[in-house]
Amino acid sequence: MSRIPGLTQYGLTLLLAISLSLAGCGAETIGTAAVVAKQKQQEIEQAQQLKESVQQQLDAAQALEQQRLKDIQAQ
């Protein structure tokens, strides 16, 4: 019945069950990794938005300071 010497129908069934269980664990791990990767991508996008917002605020503060300096020099 089996091409592997000494492997019975029960042994083959057990081997198949173990293989499927391990494959299921791998699929769960891959799914979890995909969820974590998506969360990290969202964190990166939020950090980039925050960086742009802070940069705009810094640019506005620098422009205001330059204008104040010009106003003082004009007096």
MOTACOR-V45022 format. One record per residue. N is the residue number from 1. RES is the residue in one letter. SS is DSSP state (A for helix, B for strand, O for the rest). BURIAL is b if it has 16 or more other C-alpha atoms within 10 Angstrom, else e. D_LAST is the distance of its C-alpha to the last C-alpha in Angstrom with 2 decimals. Layout:
BEGIN
n->(N | N)
res->(RES | RES)
ss->(SS | SS)
burial->(BURIAL | BURIAL)
d_last->(D_LAST | D_LAST)
END
This chain:
BEGIN
n->(1 | 2 | 3 | 4 | 5 | 6 | 7 | 8 | 9 | 10 | 11 | 12 | 13 | 14 | 15 | 16 | 17 | 18 | 19 | 20 | 21 | 22 | 23 | 24 | 25 | 26 | 27 | 28 | 29 | 30 | 31 | 32 | 33 | 34 | 35 | 36 | 37 | 38 | 39 | 40 | 41 | 42 | 43 | 44 | 45 | 46 | 47 | 48 | 49 | 50 | 51 | 52 | 53 | 54 | 55 | 56 | 57 | 58 | 59 | 60 | 61 | 62 | 63 | 64 | 65 | 66 | 67 | 68 | 69 | 70 | 71 | 72 | 73 | 74 | 75)
res->(M | S | R | I | P | G | L | T | Q | Y | G | L | T | L | L | L | A | I | S | L | S | L | A | G | C | G | A | E | T | I | G | T | A | A | V | V | A | K | Q | K | Q | Q | E | I | E | Q | A | Q | Q | L | K | E | S | V | Q | Q | Q | L | D | A | A | Q | A | L | E | Q | Q | R | L | K | D | I | Q | A | Q)
ss->(O | O | O | O | O | O | O | O | A | A | A | A | A | A | A | A | A | A | A | A | A | A | A | A | A | A | A | A | A | A | A | A | A | A | A | A | A | A | A | A | A | A | A | A | A | A | A | A | A | A | A | A | A | A | A | A | A | A | A | A | A | A | A | A | A | A | A | A | A | A | A | A | A | A | O)
burial->(e | e | e | e | e | e | e | e | e | e | e | e | e | e | e | e | e | e | e | e | e | e | e | e | e | e | e | e | e | e | e | e | e | e | e | e | e | e | e | e | e | e | e | e | e | e | e | e | e | e | e | e | e | e | e | e | e | e | e | e | e | e | e | e | e | e | e | e | e | e | e | e | e | e | e)
d_last->(103.03 | 100.14 | 99.47 | 98.17 | 101.18 | 101.42 | 98.74 | 100.26 | 99.11 | 97.68 | 95.84 | 94.45 | 93.28 | 91.68 | 89.95 | 88.64 | 87.38 | 85.56 | 84.01 | 82.79 | 81.37 | 79.42 | 78.21 | 77.01 | 75.03 | 73.41 | 72.47 | 70.92 | 68.97 | 67.71 | 66.74 | 64.88 | 63.07 | 62.03 | 60.63 | 58.70 | 57.35 | 56.16 | 54.42 | 52.72 | 51.59 | 50.06 | 48.30 | 46.88 | 45.65 | 44.01 | 42.34 | 41.01 | 39.62 | 37.97 | 36.50 | 35.05 | 33.59 | 31.98 | 30.63 | 29.07 | 27.44 | 26.13 | 24.78 | 23.04 | 21.53 | 20.37 | 18.83 | 16.98 | 15.73 | 14.62 | 12.73 | 11.00 | 10.23 | 8.85 | 6.62 | 5.46 | 5.49 | 3.81 | 0.00)
END
